[in-house]
Amino acid sequence: MCCGEPAGLKPKFLEISSDIAMLSGKGYKEKADILASYCPFSMHHIDNVCNAKIEELNMKDIAVLLAENICEK
C-alpha cells in the first residue's frame, strides 16, 4: 500500500498522509516481524511518522533483507 509520500498526497494533505503511513507502520506487526519496502520515499516517510508518534518500527529495504538472507546461507 502506498504511504502517500510519493503520490503527492503529503504536500497537500499532511495529516491524511501521516495517518496512511501509521496504518502501514502499525499494520505489519499483526502479520510479520519486519516491514519490507522497495520505495525510498516510503522508508523515509513511514520512519519519520512512527518516530514522531513514538511507535516502534522494524523496517528494511527489500534488497537489504534479501542480501541478509542470502548471506546467512
N, C-alpha and C positions, 0 to 999 in steps of 0.2 A: 504494500500500500504506500502510496506517495505521502511523504511527510508534509507537503505543502510549500517547502522552500523553493525548489527549482520550478515549480509550476507557476510561479508569480503570485502565489497567494499571500506569502509573508509580507511583502511590502505594502499591500493594500489592506490586509486583514490579519494583523499580527496575532490577535487573540485566538482567532479560529485556527490559524496555522500552528500555534503553540498547543492548542487542545488536540489537534490531529497528531502532532509529534508525541504528546504524552500518551495517547492511545497506543501508539507503537511502542513507546518506552515501557509501558506497564503491561501491555497485552502479551508480549512474548514470554513473560515469566510463567504464564499458565501452561505454556506448551514446550518451552525449551530453556536451556541454561544460558544460551548466547543468542543475541540478536545479530544476524549477519546482514550486511548491506553491500551492494556494489556501487552505491552512489555516494560520492564525497559530500554532496550537499546534505543528504540525509544524515550521514555520520556527524557532521558539524551541527546541524540543526537539532537533532534529537538529543545529542550530548549536551548542548547548551541549555535546552529546555529542562532536561532532567536535573542538571546541576543547579539550575535556578530554583527548582522546586524540591531540592534535596532528595531526589529519587535515585536510588542505586541503579546503575546501568552496566550491563556487561555486553558490549557491542564490539564487533570486529569486522573489518573489511573481509569480504568473502575470499579474496585472493590470499590474505594473510591466514585465514582459517584453513584453507586448502593446503597451503605451504606447510603449516604447522603439522597437519595430519599426515602429509606425505613424508615429512622428515622424521616422524615418530616411527615409521615402519621400516 
